[in-house]
Amino acid sequence: MFWAGFMLHEIGFETMLAYFLREREKILEILERITGSRIHFSFYRIGTVRRDVSKVEMRYIEKKIGEVERKLEDYFKIIESDRIIKARLEDVGIITKADAKDYSLVGPIARASGVKIDVRKDDPYDAYDEVDFVMVIEDSGDAFARMIVRMKEIFESIKIVKQILKNLPKGTVPPITRFFIEKGMEVGRVEAPRGENFHLIKIDQRRLSRVRIRPPTLNFMNIFTKLLKGVKISDVPVILASLDPCFACMERVILIKDGKREVLSEDEFRTKYT
């Protein structure tokens, strides 16, 4: 919802931004109530969770997501039919199915280009093989398709939450167990909002000797330059927003050397740094 609001903000639809942020606030209220925090939850523990969810809280969740779902149904109808939204997003930033595969794109970006890829379906973890949800696929590969995929996935997420609330295991929460791993290496991947999130962890003598995290953003940015060729300047922020990059998740860094100054003309800068 946060992304959808700011995507519409990029094309001047400020009212929809406010609407989406209002509904997002209800989700944050749920998270704060059951975890104590709105952003960094620190809820999970290895083999357990920090605290149980009461029946009162479960009813609260059902009520809130019901309110959100009803509002989003109205917003989705607007997005699907509004001629201004379609004029700004359709045929903009097209990623073909072949390009999506060549650039190893994942998540809603790939699914909006017709690529069937979702870790929750391809390699189920946790309880994803026990819940019913649809892998949302669009074929046009443009910014509008990416909007539609993400909107439909919100409804699939709500459907998953409803199923989980009905089937939460009974009993007490397992206690937190302290343990040590002498040596080993494991990899894990989960379906994050932007797509597959890959982690590799290696342990030697009870200490982390290697950690490798591969978020989906880097590949999105690799194709970004290709999408910019020949487009209107006004479409650049739309294309960038439709990719939903997390710059903090990038795997590359720029080293800035302190103590050195250079004054360069435009031509000198181009020669040296491009």
C-alpha positions as CSV (number, residue, x, y, z in Angstrom):
1,M,0.0,0.0,0.0
2,F,2.9,2.3,0.7
3,W,4.3,1.7,-2.7
4,A,0.9,2.0,-4.5
5,G,0.3,5.4,-2.9
6,F,3.6,6.8,-3.9
7,M,3.4,5.3,-7.4
8,L,0.2,7.3,-7.8
9,H,1.9,10.3,-6.2
10,E,4.4,10.2,-9.1
11,I,1.7,10.8,-11.6
12,G,0.0,13.6,-9.5
13,F,-2.8,11.5,-7.9
14,E,-2.2,13.0,-4.4
15,T,-5.7,12.0,-3.1
16,M,-5.0,8.3,-3.7
17,L,-1.7,8.7,-1.9
18,A,-3.6,9.9,1.2
19,Y,-6.1,7.1,0.9
20,F,-3.5,4.4,0.7
21,L,-1.5,5.9,3.7
22,R,-4.7,5.9,5.7
23,E,-5.4,2.2,5.1
24,R,-1.7,1.4,5.7
25,E,-2.0,3.0,9.1
26,K,-4.5,0.3,10.1
27,I,-2.0,-2.4,9.2
28,L,0.6,-0.6,11.3
29,E,-1.8,-0.5,14.2
30,I,-2.2,-4.2,14.0
31,L,1.5,-4.8,13.9
32,E,2.0,-2.5,16.9
33,R,-0.6,-4.2,18.9
34,I,0.7,-7.7,18.5
35,T,4.5,-7.0,18.4
36,G,4.8,-3.7,20.2
37,S,6.4,-1.9,17.3
38,R,5.3,-0.4,14.0
39,I,8.4,-1.0,11.9
40,H,11.1,-3.3,13.5
41,F,9.1,-6.0,15.2
42,S,11.7,-8.4,16.7
43,F,8.8,-10.9,16.9
44,Y,10.4,-14.1,15.6
45,R,12.7,-16.3,17.5
46,I,14.4,-19.5,16.2
47,G,11.8,-22.2,16.5
48,T,9.2,-19.9,18.2
49,V,7.9,-16.3,18.6
50,R,8.3,-13.8,21.3
51,R,4.7,-13.9,22.5
52,D,1.3,-15.5,21.7
53,V,-1.5,-13.8,19.9
54,S,-4.7,-13.7,22.0
55,K,-8.2,-14.3,20.7
56,V,-9.1,-10.7,21.4
57,E,-6.2,-9.7,19.2
58,M,-7.2,-12.1,16.5
59,R,-10.7,-10.5,16.4
60,Y,-9.1,-7.1,16.2
61,I,-7.0,-8.2,13.2
62,E,-10.0,-9.6,11.4
63,K,-11.9,-6.4,11.9
64,K,-9.1,-4.2,10.7
65,I,-8.2,-6.2,7.6
66,G,-11.9,-6.4,6.7
67,E,-12.0,-2.6,6.8
68,V,-8.8,-2.4,4.7
69,E,-10.1,-4.9,2.2
70,R,-13.3,-3.1,1.5
71,K,-11.6,0.2,0.9
72,L,-9.0,-1.3,-1.3
73,E,-11.7,-2.9,-3.5
74,D,-12.9,0.6,-4.2
75,Y,-9.4,1.9,-4.9
76,F,-8.7,-1.0,-7.2
77,K,-11.7,-0.2,-9.3
78,I,-10.5,3.3,-9.7
79,I,-7.0,2.2,-10.7
80,E,-8.3,-0.3,-13.2
81,S,-10.6,2.2,-15.0
82,D,-9.2,5.7,-14.5
83,R,-8.1,7.0,-17.9
84,I,-5.4,9.3,-16.5
85,I,-3.8,6.5,-14.6
86,K,-3.9,4.3,-17.6
87,A,-2.5,7.0,-19.9
88,R,0.5,7.5,-17.6
89,L,1.2,3.9,-16.9
90,E,0.2,1.8,-19.9
91,D,3.0,1.1,-22.4
92,V,5.5,2.8,-20.1
93,G,8.7,1.0,-19.0
94,I,7.9,-2.3,-20.9
95,I,9.9,-5.3,-19.7
96,T,9.4,-8.3,-22.0
97,K,9.2,-11.8,-20.6
98,A,12.6,-12.6,-22.3
99,D,14.2,-9.6,-20.7
100,A,12.8,-10.4,-17.3
101,K,14.4,-13.8,-17.6
102,D,17.7,-12.5,-19.0
103,Y,18.1,-10.0,-16.2
104,S,17.0,-12.6,-13.6
105,L,14.2,-10.4,-12.3
106,V,12.1,-11.7,-9.5
107,G,8.9,-10.8,-7.6
108,P,6.1,-8.7,-8.9
109,I,8.3,-7.1,-11.5
110,A,8.9,-10.5,-13.1
111,R,5.3,-11.7,-12.6
112,A,4.0,-8.5,-14.4
113,S,6.0,-9.7,-17.4
114,G,4.5,-13.1,-17.5
115,V,7.2,-15.0,-15.6
116,K,5.8,-17.5,-13.1
117,I,8.2,-17.2,-10.2
118,D,7.4,-17.1,-6.5
119,V,9.5,-18.7,-3.7
120,R,6.3,-19.4,-1.8
121,K,5.0,-21.6,-4.6
122,D,8.3,-22.9,-6.1
123,D,10.0,-23.8,-2.8
124,P,7.4,-23.5,0.0
125,Y,8.6,-22.6,3.5
126,D,6.9,-22.1,6.8
127,A,3.1,-22.8,6.2
128,Y,2.8,-21.6,2.6
129,D,2.1,-25.1,1.4
130,E,-0.9,-25.2,3.8
131,V,-2.6,-22.0,2.6
132,D,-4.4,-21.2,-0.6
133,F,-3.4,-18.2,-2.7
134,V,-2.9,-17.3,-6.3
135,M,0.3,-16.4,-8.0
136,V,-0.7,-13.2,-9.8
137,I,0.5,-13.0,-13.4
138,E,0.2,-10.2,-16.0
139,D,1.6,-10.3,-19.5
140,S,2.0,-6.7,-20.7
141,G,5.2,-6.0,-18.7
142,D,4.5,-2.2,-18.4
143,A,4.2,0.0,-15.4
144,F,0.4,-0.5,-15.4
145,A,0.9,-4.3,-15.2
146,R,3.2,-3.9,-12.3
147,M,0.6,-1.8,-10.5
148,I,-2.1,-4.4,-11.1
149,V,0.1,-7.3,-9.9
150,R,0.9,-5.5,-6.7
151,M,-2.7,-4.5,-6.0
152,K,-4.0,-8.0,-6.6
153,E,-1.3,-9.4,-4.4
154,I,-2.5,-7.2,-1.5
155,F,-5.8,-9.1,-1.7
156,E,-4.0,-12.4,-1.8
157,S,-2.1,-11.4,1.3
158,I,-5.4,-10.6,3.1
159,K,-6.7,-14.0,2.0
160,I,-3.6,-15.7,3.5
161,V,-4.0,-13.8,6.8
162,K,-7.6,-14.8,7.1
163,Q,-6.7,-18.5,6.6
164,I,-4.0,-18.3,9.2
165,L,-6.2,-16.7,11.8
166,K,-8.7,-19.7,11.3
167,N,-5.9,-22.3,11.6
168,L,-3.5,-21.0,14.3
169,P,-2.1,-24.0,16.3
170,K,-3.5,-24.3,19.8
171,G,-1.3,-24.5,22.8
172,T,1.4,-22.5,24.4
173,V,4.2,-20.8,22.5
174,P,7.5,-22.9,22.7
175,P,10.1,-21.4,25.0
176,I,13.2,-19.7,23.6
177,T,16.1,-22.2,23.6
178,R,19.7,-21.1,23.8
179,F,22.0,-23.1,21.6
180,F,25.3,-22.9,19.7
181,I,26.4,-24.1,16.3
182,E,30.0,-25.1,16.1
183,K,30.4,-25.1,12.4
184,G,28.2,-25.1,9.3
185,M,26.8,-23.3,6.3
186,E,23.2,-22.8,5.3
187,V,21.3,-20.9,2.7
188,G,17.7,-19.6,2.8
189,R,15.4,-17.8,0.5
190,V,12.1,-16.2,1.1
191,E,9.6,-14.2,-1.0
192,A,9.9,-10.6,0.2
193,P,7.6,-7.9,-1.1
194,R,10.1,-7.1,-3.9
195,G,10.8,-10.7,-4.7
196,E,13.3,-13.5,-3.7
197,N,15.5,-12.5,-0.8
198,F,18.5,-14.8,-0.5
199,H,20.7,-15.3,2.6
200,L,23.9,-17.4,3.1
201,I,25.4,-17.8,6.5
202,K,28.6,-19.7,7.4
203,I,29.7,-20.4,10.9
204,D,33.2,-21.5,12.1
205,Q,34.0,-22.1,15.8
206,R,30.7,-20.6,16.9
207,R,31.4,-17.3,15.0
208,L,29.9,-15.9,11.8
209,S,32.7,-16.2,9.2
210,R,30.6,-15.2,6.2
211,V,27.2,-13.6,5.6
212,R,25.9,-13.0,2.1
213,I,22.6,-11.3,1.4
214,R,21.2,-11.0,-2.1
215,P,18.1,-8.7,-2.2
216,P,16.2,-8.3,-5.5
217,T,16.9,-4.6,-6.1
218,L,20.2,-4.9,-7.9
219,N,18.8,-6.7,-10.9
220,F,15.9,-4.1,-11.1
221,M,18.5,-1.3,-11.4
222,N,20.5,-3.2,-14.0
223,I,17.5,-3.1,-16.4
224,F,16.6,0.5,-15.4
225,T,19.2,2.0,-17.8
226,K,17.7,-0.1,-20.7
227,L,14.2,1.1,-19.9
228,L,15.3,4.7,-20.1
229,K,16.4,4.7,-23.7
230,G,14.2,7.0,-25.8
231,V,11.6,7.7,-23.1
232,K,10.1,11.0,-22.2
233,I,11.6,12.8,-19.2
234,S,8.2,12.8,-17.5
235,D,8.2,9.0,-17.7
236,V,11.5,8.5,-15.9
237,P,10.2,8.9,-12.3
238,V,7.2,6.7,-13.3
239,I,9.5,3.9,-14.5
240,L,11.8,4.1,-11.5
241,A,8.8,4.1,-9.1
242,S,7.3,1.1,-10.9
243,L,10.5,-0.9,-10.2
244,D,10.2,0.0,-6.5
245,P,14.0,-0.1,-5.8
246,C,15.3,-0.2,-2.3
247,F,18.6,1.8,-2.6
248,A,19.6,0.8,0.9
249,C,19.4,-2.8,-0.2
250,M,22.0,-2.4,-3.0
251,E,24.9,-4.8,-3.0
252,R,27.4,-2.2,-4.3
253,V,28.9,0.8,-2.5
254,I,30.7,4.0,-3.6
255,L,34.0,4.8,-1.8
256,I,34.4,8.5,-1.2
257,K,38.1,9.5,-0.7
258,D,38.4,12.3,1.9
259,G,41.0,15.0,1.8
260,K,41.0,15.5,-1.9
261,R,39.4,18.2,-4.0
262,E,39.0,18.5,-7.7
263,V,37.5,21.2,-9.8
264,L,36.5,19.8,-13.2
265,S,34.7,21.2,-16.2
266,E,31.8,19.3,-17.6
267,D,33.9,17.8,-20.4
268,E,36.7,16.8,-17.9
269,F,34.1,15.1,-15.7
270,R,32.6,13.1,-18.6
271,T,36.1,12.0,-19.8
272,K,37.2,10.9,-16.3
273,Y,34.0,9.4,-14.8
274,T,31.8,8.2,-17.7
